[in-house]
Amino acid sequence: MELRHLRYFVAVAEAEHFGRAAERLHISQSPLSRQIAQLEEEIGAKLFIAKGRGVKLSPAGRSFLEGARATLARATRAVEDALEAAQGRIGTVVVGFEGGMAYSGLLPRVVQMFRARHPRVEVRLVPLPSEEQVAALRDGKISLGYGYHPPVENPLVHFRVLFRDRLSVGMSKSHRLATRRTLRIADLKNERFLWIPRKRSPRLYDDVIAAFRAHGQTLEIAHEEADNEALVTLVASGEGLSFFTESAAPFIRVGAVLKRVRGLDVVILGRSVWRAADEEDPLVRSFLEITNSEHSAREVSDDRQ
């Protein structure tokens, strides 16, 4: 049974006449009659009963009509959905993102603009550490990733650096160093530090350790905390110092302050990453175009300041 059999059957059922149905279908009557006979043979029941010069549906035909119409409607919808998906009008985009991406404001703007451009496309945001994003892309769990540090060279993925964010030290407003304009690494000797677990961002963790060692100091992490909001609360409460990007300043200034530290020349690179094979996917391409546009606009704004 093929879709054409269903189309022919529905046409005859609506016209109640083989000749008129054949005209509507732009075929001759003989092929139409043969197609209906084949359909009846496959079903094992007569679908039409003679009525004067025309025909009417048999009990089996009346039962079959509803299903035939539904099947044709689903087939039409499937074709339309495929076309809209190919044109980027429907579908799903899954974005893996590192939590700190909210501080720069870039990703939220991109998501809002993408949703306005593609109102029928579902955007799912999945918190995902930067180090895990390439594997998630490889396994098809995400469509794009937004995080920190360029990924290890991999022919299967492409990336673009979107911004640079300097690392600073956060402390409570009551801390003895809070009134200092800038600090040196030597000023932080014997301070209690709280930070994220190394597995969360090993490259950043090692860069900070190396910066302290370069100035003859050993950085001891007294407590590890994976939750950024909890980390801010602990720092603001005077439990210790921690490291935050300068873009995070508006989020922590209620109870804490950020201080730039001379010698702590650690810069975090914010980037997007995607599968090389998906560059022609209309939804991924649109997401990247918006990202690149916002990135370029941000660079122009930064140059003017």
N, C-alpha and C positions, 0 to 999 in steps of 0.2 A: 504494500500500500504506500503510495506516494502522496505528497501534498497536492499534486494536480488532481488526483482522484477526489480529494476532499473539496477542492475548488469547483470541480465540475458537478459534484453531487449537490453542493449548496446552491449553485447557479440554477440547476434544474428544479430543486425544491422551491426556490423563490419564484421562478418563472412559471412553474407548473406546466412546462411545455418544452420539449427537446429543441424545437426549432428556434424559439425565442432565446432559450439559454445559449444555443450555439452562436446566435448573432451577438449576444452580449460578450461571449468569450472569444469572438472573432475566429471561430473554427467552423468547419462544416459539421452537419448533424451526424453523419455516419461515424466519424472518430469519437464523437461525444457519446454516442450510444454504446460503442464498444468499450469505452472506458468505464461507463456505469455498469455494464454487464460484468466486466472484470472485477469491479468493486463488490458487486453482489455475490459473485462466485467466491471471492476471498472471505467475505463475511459469512456466507452460507445462508443468506436470507434475501428476499425481494425487498427492495427499498421503495419502489414505486408501484402504484396500481393505476391501470388505465382509467381515465375519466373523460368521456366524450372524446374530443380531439387532443386532449392534453393528458396530464397525469397528476396524481396526488400521492402524498407520502403514505406508505404502509405503516402499520404500528412499529415495525422495526426501523423504518425510515425516520419516523418522528423521534424515536429514542436516539437514533444516531446523529440527528441534525445538531442537537445542542453540543455534543462532544466535538463534532466536526468544526463547528464555528469557533469553539474555544481553542482547538488545536491550531487553526489558521491564525487566530488572533495572537496566540503565544508565539507562533513562528514569525509573524510580522513584527511583534515587539522585540523578539530576539535579534532580528535583522537591524531594526532601528537602534537598539542598544549597542550593537556591535559598531555601527556607523558612528554613533555619538561617542563611544569610547575611543574609536580611532581618531576622532576629531578633538578629543580632550574635553568633551562636555559632561561626561559622567565618569565615575570610577572612584578609586580610593587612593589616597596618598598617605603613607605611614612615615612619620618623621621622628627619628630618634634624636634626642637632644640631651646634652649635658645640662644639669640644673642651673649652673651659673650663666647660661646664655641669656637669661632674662635681664641680667645687669646691663648688657650693652643695648638692649632694646631692639636690636636688629631682627631677630627671629620673630618676635611678636608682631612687628610691623609687616614682615613678609607674609606671615600666616593670614593676617587680616586682609591684606591686598589680594592674596590668592583666593580667599573665600569670596571676596567681592567679585572677582573676575570669573570664578567657577562656582556659582551658587549650588549646583547640583552635584558637586564632587565632595565626597567625605574626606576630611582631613583628620587623621588620628595622630596625636602627639604622645610619644612614648619616652619617658625618662630613661636614658641609657648612657652609662659612662662612655667617655670618648674612646677608651681603649677597646671597647666591645663593639663599636659601630661597624667596623669593616667586616667582622665575622657575621654580624646581623645582616649586612648588605649581601654578603656571599650566600647566606642561607635564605634570602628572600623575605626576611622578617620586617625589614624597613625599606622604604623607597629612597630616602636621603638621610644623611646624618649631619648634625650640627654640634660641634664640640671644639676641643682645644688640641693644638699641636698637629702638624701634618702627619698623616698615617705613614707607616713604614712603606717603602716603595712597593707597589703592587700593580701589575699590568691590568688587573680586573677593575680597579677603581681610579677615579680622578678626584682631585680636590682643588679648592681655591681658598687662599688665605683672605679673610674678610676684615679682620681688625687685629690690632696689637694692644695688649693691656698690661700695664706694669704692675708688678706685685709689690704690695706695701704691707706694713705690720699694723694690725688692729689691737686696740687696748681700751680698757674702760676709761671714762672721762676723769675718774679719780686717780688714775695711775700716776706715779711720780714723773713719768716721761710725757704725760699727755699735753703739757704746756709747751714742750719743745717743738720748734717749727720743723726741723729735720733731725734725723738720728744717724748714728754710725753703727755698724755691726758691733763695734766694741761696747756701745752703750747697752747692748742686749745681753751681755754676759750674765750668766746665772739666772736669767729670767725663765719663768715657767711657761712653756709653750704647749698649746693645744692645737691639733691639726687633724686633717683627714687621714685615713689609713693609706699607707703607701700603695697598696694594690689599686686604690681608686684612681691614682694618677702618678704612676711610678716615675715618669720622665720629669714632671714638675717637682716631685718630692726630691729626686736626686739632684736636680739643679740647685735647689735651695740649700741642701746639705753641702754641696760643693762650694757654693758662695760663702758659706760660713767658714768652711775649712780653708778657703783661700785667704781668709783674714785671721787664721790661727785659732779659730774657735770651733767648738763642737756643739752642734745643735741637738739638745735632748728634748724629745717629745714626751711630755709627762702624761698626756691623755690623747687618745684618738677618738674622733667623733665624725661619723660619716654624714650626719644630717647638718646641712649648712645653717639652717635656722637655729638648731640647737647650739651650734658652734658660736653663732652671733650672741645668743643669750648667755652662754658661759663667759664669753669675753666681756660683754657689757656688765656682767655681775662681778667681775674682778677675779675670775677663776684662773686667768692667765692671758697670755698674748696669743695671737694667731696671725696667719697670713691671708690677705684678701686682695683681690684685684682692685685697682683704683676706681673702676667703673661701679664697684659695689658700694662706694661711699654713701650714696643716698639711701641705701637699704639698711645701713648699720649705724647711721649717725644719731639715732634716737638715744642710744645708751653708750655708744663707743665712738672712737675717733680713729682715723687712719693716718699713719705717718710714713712718709717716704724715707727709706733708709739708704744712705750713701754706701755703695759697695754691694748692695743687694740688686744687682743688675739682671734681674730675671724678668723676662717679658713673655707673656703668654700669647700665643697666636690663636685667634678664633678662626675656624674654617668650616666650610661645607665639604661633604664627601658624598659621592654617588657612584653607582656602577657605570663603567664605561659603556656597557651594552645598552644602557637606558637613556643615553643622551638624545635618542630620537623619539623616546616615549613622550607624547604631547604633554602629559601632566608634569612629568619630571622636568621637561624642558621649560615649561611655563614657570614652575617653581624656581628654577635656576635663573631664568631671565629676570624675575622679580627680585630675587636675591641680589643679582649683579647690579640691577638698577639702583636698589637701595644702598648697596655698598658704594657705588660710584657717587651717589648723591651725598653720602656721608663723608666721603673723601673730600669732595668739593667744599662742604661745610667746614670740615676741619682745617682746610687750607686757608679759608677766609678768616678763621678766628686767630 
